[in-house]
Amino acid sequence: MVVSRRGASAKAPRTQFEVEPASKIIVGDCVAEMEKLQAKSVDLVFADPPYNLQLKGALKRPDESQVDAVDDDWDKFDSFAAYDNFTRAWLLAARRVMKPSATIWVIGSYHNIFRVGAIMQDLGFWLLNDIVWRKTNPMPNFRGRRFTNAHETMIWAARDENAKGYTFNYDALKSANEDVQARSDWLIPLCTGDERLKGADGKKVHPTQKPEGLLARVLLSSSKPGDLVIDPFNGTGTTGAVAKRLRRAYIGFERDRTYADAARARIDAVEPLPEDTLKPFVTARDAPRVAFSELIERGMILPGARLVDSKKRHGALVRADGAIMLGDKVGSIHRIGAMAQGSEACNGWTFWHVETAKGLRLIDELRAEVRSAMAG
């Protein structure tokens, strides 16, 4: 399995959109509506299906006040077998529209996620990670007879075992995490405050609205600007709102017209982030190759110029052909840099400086200017 660990390469199309990626919500059954999409056309699926909570009665606090629990009809199934059939149907529909390089996220609780995971494996999905969403402000266990349920689980999976080139923006995630690998446990608060959609009566529009911070991390980790993201269970449109803000195309499917209308209004109000803030993260390894001779060809360094180290202990002459001279020794910026220091290897780009009217300038800074011009 080949992984695109560092996001888009420098050779990938630039993320500039003459037409902004579209967002669309389709009212209807997700299985039937996904069948209308072109096969292998979707880059990322995020699914927040019914959890099948199996509530047997009203949930009350110790003071006998009633908890606003999930008791909607869409979360009720006659049996585990019925829930499993429902799960297979929407997973198969989602798998059909996924590109070979696409991935899928499914979120759930202990009520359903183990059944969903087993079915995903039976259908051929290849599990990549399970992510634990730890809630900073979970609802307590009011009866005091179980642990506080303080987390939910997300399964991240590829389309199949042989999937190649799926997106994982490893280096961007690591940089955002203070140069430490991103972990599989995410501490993110529940959706509260102004982010929570409420109706005219002041009540929650949807009982299980997910926080935008959670979806932002999902999309930033496993998709790129311009990708098509779908959500089979659109709800109040959190996935769509985040997708639009991050300049991803989006299609959501929702059976409940009230939820769909609220989601459309929410997504319409979202302003995409500036394109510069979403450019692909390019590591030095992925950046386009620039030869030292290109600096000479572009007139940034002239033949006959003198290169020195930061303390001016060593000096080398720049030749017209892109090699440099140290005494009677001729070679690359790397080879001559190593020779000057009496070492086996040297990164000439970070060792040599060119003398300018304003002082020493690292030649790697000139290379960065060339790369910027190539990207522009």
Disulfide bonds with the S-S distance in Angstrom:
none
